[in-house]
Protein backbone atom coordinates (compact mmCIF):
# COMPACT_ATOMS: atom_id res chain seq x y z
CA UNK A 1 0.00 0.00 0.00
CA UNK A 2 1.34 3.45 -0.89
CA UNK A 3 1.70 6.24 1.55
CA UNK A 4 -0.79 9.08 0.76
CA UNK A 5 1.66 11.70 2.01
CA UNK A 6 4.30 10.55 -0.43
CA UNK A 7 1.99 11.15 -3.43
CA UNK A 8 0.95 14.56 -2.10
CA UNK A 9 4.56 15.75 -1.70
CA UNK A 10 5.47 14.57 -5.20
CA UNK A 11 2.43 16.28 -6.67
CA UNK A 12 3.28 19.59 -4.96
CA UNK A 13 6.92 19.32 -6.01
CA UNK A 14 5.91 18.93 -9.66
CA UNK A 15 3.91 22.17 -9.42
CA UNK A 16 6.59 24.02 -7.47
CA UNK A 17 9.51 23.47 -9.87
CA UNK A 18 7.95 25.25 -12.90
CA UNK A 19 6.73 28.05 -10.63
CA UNK A 20 10.24 28.61 -9.22
CA UNK A 21 11.78 28.47 -12.69
CA UNK A 22 9.37 31.08 -14.08
CA UNK A 23 9.80 33.29 -10.99
CA UNK A 24 13.59 33.26 -11.24
CA UNK A 25 13.51 33.89 -15.00
CA UNK A 26 11.05 36.76 -14.60
CA UNK A 27 13.06 38.31 -11.78
CA UNK A 28 16.25 38.22 -13.85
CA UNK A 29 14.59 39.71 -16.92
CA UNK A 30 12.97 42.61 -15.10
CA UNK A 31 16.19 44.01 -13.72
CA UNK A 32 17.33 45.68 -16.96
CA UNK A 33 20.27 47.60 -15.53
CA UNK A 34 22.22 44.44 -14.72
CA UNK A 35 25.31 44.09 -16.91
CA UNK A 36 24.16 41.16 -19.05
CA UNK A 37 20.47 41.92 -19.21
CA UNK A 38 20.81 45.68 -19.75
CA UNK A 39 22.90 45.02 -22.84
CA UNK A 40 20.12 43.05 -24.48
CA UNK A 41 18.19 46.19 -25.42
CA UNK A 42 19.35 48.12 -28.46
CA UNK A 43 18.07 51.27 -26.74
CA UNK A 44 20.74 51.00 -24.04
CA UNK A 45 24.45 51.76 -24.04
CA UNK A 46 27.03 51.01 -21.39
CA UNK A 47 28.47 53.92 -19.47
CA UNK A 48 31.92 53.01 -20.75
CA UNK A 49 30.76 53.18 -24.39
CA UNK A 50 28.78 56.38 -23.75
CA UNK A 51 31.84 58.06 -22.26
CA UNK A 52 33.92 56.98 -25.24
CA UNK A 53 31.40 58.47 -27.70
CA UNK A 54 31.24 61.78 -25.81
CA UNK A 55 35.00 62.09 -25.33
CA UNK A 56 35.65 61.19 -28.98
CA UNK A 57 33.22 63.88 -30.17
CA UNK A 58 34.70 66.45 -27.80
CA UNK A 59 38.24 65.62 -28.91
CA UNK A 60 37.29 65.88 -32.59
CA UNK A 61 35.80 69.33 -32.02
CA UNK A 62 38.87 70.42 -30.06
CA UNK A 63 41.14 69.17 -32.84
CA UNK A 64 39.21 71.21 -35.40
CA UNK A 65 39.38 74.27 -33.15
CA UNK A 66 43.10 73.87 -32.44
CA UNK A 67 43.93 73.46 -36.14
CA UNK A 68 41.81 76.45 -37.09
CA UNK A 69 43.47 78.85 -34.63
CA UNK A 70 46.99 77.46 -35.06
CA UNK A 71 47.24 78.13 -38.77
CA UNK A 72 50.26 77.10 -40.77
CA UNK A 73 52.82 78.75 -38.48
CA UNK A 74 52.53 76.11 -35.74
CA UNK A 75 54.32 72.77 -36.03
CA UNK A 76 52.36 69.54 -36.26
CA UNK A 77 53.97 68.26 -33.05
CA UNK A 78 52.63 71.29 -31.17
CA UNK A 79 49.16 70.64 -32.58
CA UNK A 80 49.46 66.96 -31.60
CA UNK A 81 50.48 67.92 -28.06
CA UNK A 82 47.58 70.35 -27.76
CA UNK A 83 45.16 67.71 -29.08
CA UNK A 84 46.50 65.15 -26.59
CA UNK A 85 46.05 67.61 -23.73
CA UNK A 86 42.50 68.39 -24.89
CA UNK A 87 41.74 64.66 -25.07
CA UNK A 88 43.00 64.13 -21.51
CA UNK A 89 40.94 67.05 -20.21
CA UNK A 90 37.85 65.81 -22.06
CA UNK A 91 38.38 62.33 -20.62
CA UNK A 92 38.41 63.77 -17.11
CA UNK A 93 35.74 66.49 -17.33
CA UNK A 94 33.10 65.28 -19.82
CA UNK A 95 32.05 62.13 -17.90
CA UNK A 96 31.72 64.14 -14.70
CA UNK A 97 29.63 66.82 -16.42
CA UNK A 98 27.43 64.12 -17.99
CA UNK A 99 27.07 62.19 -14.72
CA UNK A 100 27.92 58.87 -16.36
CA UNK A 101 29.41 55.85 -14.61
CA UNK A 102 31.28 53.09 -16.47
CA UNK A 103 29.36 50.14 -15.05
CA UNK A 104 25.80 51.36 -15.62
CA UNK A 105 23.51 51.46 -18.64
CA UNK A 106 22.08 54.60 -20.21
CA UNK A 107 19.51 55.36 -22.87
CA UNK A 108 21.32 55.54 -26.19
CA UNK A 109 19.18 58.33 -27.68
CA UNK A 110 20.23 60.73 -24.88
CA UNK A 111 23.89 59.96 -25.56
CA UNK A 112 23.42 60.46 -29.31
CA UNK A 113 21.69 63.82 -28.74
CA UNK A 114 24.53 64.86 -26.46
CA UNK A 115 27.10 64.00 -29.16
CA UNK A 116 25.09 66.16 -31.59
CA UNK A 117 25.12 69.02 -29.06
CA UNK A 118 28.88 68.72 -28.68
CA UNK A 119 29.32 69.03 -32.46
CA UNK A 120 26.86 71.93 -32.65
CA UNK A 121 28.14 73.96 -29.70
CA UNK A 122 31.72 72.73 -29.29
CA UNK A 123 33.30 75.62 -31.15
CA UNK A 124 31.40 78.16 -29.03
CA UNK A 125 31.52 76.61 -25.54
CA UNK A 126 33.93 74.37 -23.69
CA UNK A 127 32.91 70.73 -24.12
CA UNK A 128 32.23 70.04 -20.47
CA UNK A 129 30.06 73.18 -20.32
CA UNK A 130 28.15 72.02 -23.41
CA UNK A 131 27.59 68.62 -21.81
CA UNK A 132 26.61 70.09 -18.46
CA UNK A 133 24.13 72.60 -19.91
CA UNK A 134 22.59 70.81 -22.87
CA UNK A 135 22.78 67.06 -22.31
CA UNK A 136 20.12 64.98 -20.60
CA UNK A 137 21.49 61.44 -20.44
CA UNK A 138 19.15 59.21 -18.49
CA UNK A 139 19.97 55.83 -16.95
CA UNK A 140 18.28 52.81 -18.51
CA UNK A 141 15.13 52.03 -16.55
CA UNK A 142 15.34 49.40 -13.87
CA UNK A 143 12.11 47.53 -13.39
CA UNK A 144 11.60 45.87 -10.04
CA UNK A 145 9.11 43.45 -8.65
CA UNK A 146 6.24 45.06 -6.76
N, C-alpha and C positions, 0 to 999 in steps of 0.2 A: 504494500500500500504506500502511496506517495504522500509526502508531507505537504499539506496545503500551504504552509508558510513558504516553502521552497518555491512553489509555482508563483506565488504572489511577488516574491522578491525578484525573480527572473523577469516577470512581466513588467514590473516597475523599472527595472534596469534597462530593458529594451526601449522604454519610452524616454528615459532620462538621458541616454547617450546622444540621440539626435538633438535633443533640446540643448544640451551643453555645447555640442558642436556648433549649432546655429548661433547660440548666445556668444560664444567666443569669437566666431567669425564676424558677427555683427559688431561687436565691441571693437575689434581691430579695424574694421572698415570705417567706422564713424570717426575715429580720431585721425583726421586728415593732415595734421601738422607733424605726424611722426615721420621720421626720415624716409622710410620705404614707401609708406602709403601716401604721403604728401606729394611724392614725385610721380604718382600715377596720373595726376590730372595735368593736362596740357595747359591749364590756366595758371599753374603755379610755377615758381622758379625758386631755386635755393638761394639763400642769402649770399652764399659765396659767388654764385653765378651772377646775381643781381649787382653785387659790388663790382665785379669784373666789368660788366657792361657799362656801369656808370663811370668808373674810373677810366676805362678805355675812351669813352666819349669825351670826358673832360680833358684827357691828355691830348686827344686829337685836336680839340678846339685850342688848347694852349699851344700846341705845335704850330697851328696856322697863325695864331696871334704872334708868337715869337718870330716866326719867319717873316711876317709882314712888317714888323717894326724893326727887325734887324737889317733888312736890306742886303745889298751885296757886299757891304764893307765889313761884315762880321764873318769870322771863319766858321766853317761847318762844325768844328769841334766845340766852339763856344755855343753854337745853337744846340748841339747834342747835349751838352752839359746843362743848359737851361731847360731843355725838354725833360731830361732825367730828373732834375730838381722839381719841375712841375708835376711829373708823374708821381714822385714820392710824396709831395704835398697833397695831391689829389687822393692818393691811396690812404693817407692818414685822415684827411678832413671830410671827404665826400661821404664815406660810410657813416661817420658820426652825424653829419648834417641830415642824412637820410634816415637815420635810426634803424639801420639794418644790422642784423647779426648773422654770422656765417651759417650757423646750424639750424636756422629756421626757414620756413617757406613763406613766400610773398606772392601776391597776385601779379602775374606777369604784365598785365595791361598797365598797371601803375608804374612799373619799372620802365616799360617802353615809352610811356608819356614823359617820364622824367628824362630819359635819354633825349627825346625830342626837344624838351625845354632847355637842356644843356646846349644842344646845337643851336637853338634859336637865340638864347640869351648869353651864351658863353663869351662872346666878344664884347659884351657890354658890362656884365657883372662877373665877379669871381665865381668859380664853379660851385664852391661850397655854399655861397650865398644863393645862387640860382637854385640849388637843390633844397636848401633850407626854406626858401620862400615859395617856390612854385611846385614842389613835388609832394605828392600824397601817395606814398607807397604803403599799402595796407598788408598786414599779415594774412596768410591764407586762413580761411575760417576753420576753426576747430569745433567739430560737433561732438557733444558729449551725450551720454545717456541721461535721461531725466531723473 
